[in-house]
Amino acid sequence: MNLRTICVGFTLLSGVLPGQSLPAITRGPYLQIGTPTSIVVRWRADPVQAGRVWWGTSSTSLANHVDTTPGGFLGIEHSAQITGLQPGTRYYYAVGLTDNTVLAGGDSDHSFVTQPPVGDHRPFRAWVLGDSGTANVNAAAVRDAFHDWSLGREPDLWLMLGDNAYLLGSDSEYQAAVFDMFPKTLRRSVLWTAFGNHDAGSALASTQLGVYFELFELPTMAEAGGMPSGTEAYYSFDHGNVHFVCLDSQGSDRTATGPMATWLQADLQSTAQDWIVAYWHHPPYSKGSHDSDLELELVQMRQEILPILETNGVDLVLCGHSHSYERSVLLDGHYGDSTTFDPATMAVDGGNGAISGTGGYRKPSIGAAANEGTVYVVNGASGSVSGFGLLNHPVMVTNLVEMGSVVLDVNGLQMDLRYLDRYGGIRDGFTLAKGGVTPIRTHGAFIAGGAPWKFDDTGTDLGTVWRDPLYDDSTWPAGNPVLGFGEPYVTTPVSFGPDPSNVYPTTYFRRAFSVDVSPLSITKLRLSVGYNDAYVAYLNGQEIARRNLPAGSVAYSTLAVAPNEPTRYEAFDITSALPLLLQGGNLLAVEVHQDGPGSDDLVFDALITWEGADILTDPACATGILGNVLTVNGSAGGIGRSVEVTAGQNISAAIQIPGSLGLVADFALFGRFGHSSSMTPFPLSGGGALCFTPIFGIADPSFFTIAASVPVPGTVFPTGPAPWSFVYPGGIPVPGLEVLIQPAIAPLGSTSWLSGNAIRIVSVL
Amino acid sequence: MFWLLLDLGAATTPHGDVHRAILAITKKMAQRPNSAGLHLRRGELHRIHRDWVNAERDYRRALKLDPSMQVARRALARMFLQAGRPTDAEREVRGFLIAAPGDADGWALLARALETLGHRADATDAWRRATTGTGGRRADLWLQRTRAVARSDAAAALRDLDVAAAGMGRPVVLDLEALALERSLSRFDDALTRVRRLASQARRKASWRLLEAEVLEQAGRTADANMVFREVDRQLREGLTRARRVPKDWHTRTASGLRRTHGTRGDTR
């Protein structure tokens, strides 16, 4: 352990005397029980000494501290609750000893963001792992795929659905499967866990004794929302506008009249949140490596617990146990075995829930409304897959024997769930919207897997002209990915030339694709490439990424600097290339280079995917908002403008009200502050003033709005001093702040903005 | 003695149907015929299958192979109780408790056996033992204990519950049990204090306010009850206008409460 001291407002001295053994962190730090104003920091240190946590809003000024007394079974566990925090705020921390020796932290890697205020609508992401406890390369591949795909964005919270450490959930197994496997996420995001059958090998739910209960600190007294359960075996908490409920399908009474069910009923009836997500280990529906028609825990959870959940409006259920991925339709009232499923009466929506498929799922009410449908997900393949089982449960719309994890994005009254496989590909997904909100696309693929690439494998030096979108590739052959040679998984072989000892150094690939959303609405653009050995990628003729090649110009004969054997699609953030992206036709061109003349393989495939906080796709909106109506800082065009701002800079915006709009709508400018490019919501609290008052009592201070009822078509909005302007208040030490301004409309009398270009705002109920 | 930690019932719950699981274990036993653990697991499967004869045979075999595996004796006692043989159950579990005097489940098993045999005073004492030590943190045992005590002394059961709840961070299940006892004892002021405290913890108040109205009605405070029913009715109606719906029985209970307390509202759905 690298011992250091940090400045916490005074000089710190190491407390280790010559000859003394050096204290060391042997586990963590890791974060537990996060709330809008508090968090628990846990770690294990040896030898036993009193501990200390420092924290502050800057990594170089951790001005606050709290001390801990080591405890736990071995007397080496530290647990410190930090209180008095501000919601939705990033804090930095360090842990160490009371003599001010810092054992870990005090850097940007040791930080967390407190939960937003309860009920807050700002978007957040949860990462969900099930049966991840194998502590092997498979679990690592699932982990790495998520981190790679996330482009550095840590989840706002993460869940483990049980069987977190094989085989018996022992302390050493937990060390390998959790603490050594996920150190970075553990120290930056709050982990909430469920109790699985393998965890029960070293712990007992009824007494809350044993390893699992020793390691994890979970709410028993409604510390993070909900009602007190009195046990860590099952509990609930709030995050943003979601109420999360963790049940114990392993060691607690699963009957409908037992303590867990009684608590569950009271808890669900006490929440005012927009969403309810429940999770536990044993799935109520599965035909994977476990059969929900036969096994006691699964049957009981379905028969005894599901009626309570559905009656109280649960939206999503996440389970593990079966080592597969299975995902249901929007379901209600199916409590018998699989042969009793009646889609006519039990499938609220029997489609696949994908906007690009049969459409997103919709639930008419907000909050805990009874029996409007629940989606059930078996996510038990985060550490291994088992091919046993027919994977044919009739409620399921998707069945996969593929390792991966679930990514859950919640954005106001819309929820998007995706299954990310170990190779970095999205294998399933659905959208669920509530309260009459029309589901909108918040992510998608411009280049998805499976569609053909054109390629030139003739061993010809094509110079640079082939990168041009107008280059004529009509004579090039086309083939489905994966393309290459020398690997058993290659679908379309490409030629390496006549001499295997002197293979062609470069092969060219081209793919035309269409963009059907406004590039201005995209907040993250991702290029994911599986390659062997090196590549340069060009978007519409301009280089956007290169890997494993030397800097400078790359010629046909340029070789990779090292071999690369791909294990997944490597994701690269190409958001900075957004200005190159055109609404309509685009071209991605990629040249793949070998590492030498004797190379015995080549592999290539690529994807381009996007994320957008709020993307205009709803036809109803598109008819209301026209392009080229918005002017920001003198720059006109499009349906949204994003500008970099600095403290004190004046920003002006105006909209030419479309003459075609008619007197049918309220009209507003929505703005959102964020960090450059990512548009992470950024609160404006703490200084400055805006020259208008937010409407609708929007709680999130990162949003601002200016609105008027029934503007006159053909005029400029806002009226009054023209142009409308405000001054960024400054005072926030973050460079590269950005403001996104977009117009929106709402039907008269409605508090739902239909367009949701920048932000879809629904009144706070 | 680590095996005492293990939740035997849960740990041995079969994956797959019982017959299949029994066959699988029997197959393993062919290679390891002297495994006490396998006999114990198969005994549990037989018990789940209500095959008492084979279950007893396996439990006893497990004990013979490994006399230190006293948990098999507790399992045997549970099987006897389930099979309607409380005297045998009492004998076995008392033997088990000599080896494991701090085992909460063992004491709970003894208490149930004694209750079945009609020895209520002894059963109460056994429940008390079950809810000390690690059992003191178990809401399920406290619920069983107070229900047993309440049959003869509801006030004592209520006191027990409040002590337990205070020590466990006031789990809502114990509060609800206490609330039921308070209502049965006509301690309406206490019940109202409790339900209002619960309401203060909830972000959605309607279900707790509804309960408050029902307690008021039970207390004979009809006008107060009617006022609260009306307030709940208004909240539910307001919720509907904002696309927030509640379980149907809330509407039903509110509507019938209004009718009983001379409200003018009909069905609020």
Chai-1 contact restraints between the chains, C-beta under 6 A:
chainA,res_idxA,chainB,res_idxB,connection_type,confidence,min_distance_angstrom,max_distance_angstrom,comment,restraint_id
A,A200,B,A10,contact,1.0,0.0,6.0,A-B,restraint_1
A,L204,B,L5,contact,1.0,0.0,6.0,A-B,restraint_2
A,L204,B,D7,contact,1.0,0.0,6.0,A-B,restraint_3
A,S206,B,R138,contact,1.0,0.0,6.0,A-B,restraint_4
A,T207,B,T134,contact,1.0,0.0,6.0,A-B,restraint_5
A,G210,B,L5,contact,1.0,0.0,6.0,A-B,restraint_6
A,T220,B,G169,contact,1.0,0.0,6.0,A-B,restraint_7
A,M221,B,G169,contact,1.0,0.0,6.0,A-B,restraint_8
A,M227,B,V172,contact,1.0,0.0,6.0,A-B,restraint_9
A,P228,B,G169,contact,1.0,0.0,6.0,A-B,restraint_10
A,P228,B,R170,contact,1.0,0.0,6.0,A-B,restraint_11
A,P228,B,P171,contact,1.0,0.0,6.0,A-B,restraint_12
A,P228,B,V172,contact,1.0,0.0,6.0,A-B,restraint_13
A,S229,B,P171,contact,1.0,0.0,6.0,A-B,restraint_14
A,G230,B,A139,contact,1.0,0.0,6.0,A-B,restraint_15
A,G230,B,M168,contact,1.0,0.0,6.0,A-B,restraint_16
A,G230,B,G169,contact,1.0,0.0,6.0,A-B,restraint_17
A,G230,B,P171,contact,1.0,0.0,6.0,A-B,restraint_18
A,Q250,B,A10,contact,1.0,0.0,6.0,A-B,restraint_19
A,G251,B,D7,contact,1.0,0.0,6.0,A-B,restraint_20
A,G251,B,A10,contact,1.0,0.0,6.0,A-B,restraint_21
A,D253,B,D140,contact,1.0,0.0,6.0,A-B,restraint_22
A,P259,B,A139,contact,1.0,0.0,6.0,A-B,restraint_23
A,P259,B,D140,contact,1.0,0.0,6.0,A-B,restraint_24
A,P259,B,V173,contact,1.0,0.0,6.0,A-B,restraint_25
A,T262,B,V173,contact,1.0,0.0,6.0,A-B,restraint_26
A,W263,B,V172,contact,1.0,0.0,6.0,A-B,restraint_27
A,W263,B,V173,contact,1.0,0.0,6.0,A-B,restraint_28
A,A266,B,V172,contact,1.0,0.0,6.0,A-B,restraint_29
A,Q269,B,S207,contact,1.0,0.0,6.0,A-B,restraint_30
A,S270,B,A202,contact,1.0,0.0,6.0,A-B,restraint_31
A,S270,B,R204,contact,1.0,0.0,6.0,A-B,restraint_32
A,T271,B,R204,contact,1.0,0.0,6.0,A-B,restraint_33
A,A272,B,R203,contact,1.0,0.0,6.0,A-B,restraint_34
A,A272,B,R204,contact,1.0,0.0,6.0,A-B,restraint_35
A,L294,B,G16,contact,1.0,0.0,6.0,A-B,restraint_36
A,L294,B,D17,contact,1.0,0.0,6.0,A-B,restraint_37
A,E295,B,H15,contact,1.0,0.0,6.0,A-B,restraint_38
A,L296,B,T13,contact,1.0,0.0,6.0,A-B,restraint_39
A,T311,B,P247,contact,1.0,0.0,6.0,A-B,restraint_40
A,S365,B,A243,contact,1.0,0.0,6.0,A-B,restraint_41
A,S365,B,R245,contact,1.0,0.0,6.0,A-B,restraint_42
A,I366,B,A243,contact,1.0,0.0,6.0,A-B,restraint_43
A,I366,B,R244,contact,1.0,0.0,6.0,A-B,restraint_44
A,G367,B,R244,contact,1.0,0.0,6.0,A-B,restraint_45
A,A369,B,R245,contact,1.0,0.0,6.0,A-B,restraint_46
A,A370,B,P247,contact,1.0,0.0,6.0,A-B,restraint_47
A,G435,B,A243,contact,1.0,0.0,6.0,A-B,restraint_48
A,L765,B,R242,contact,1.0,0.0,6.0,A-B,restraint_49
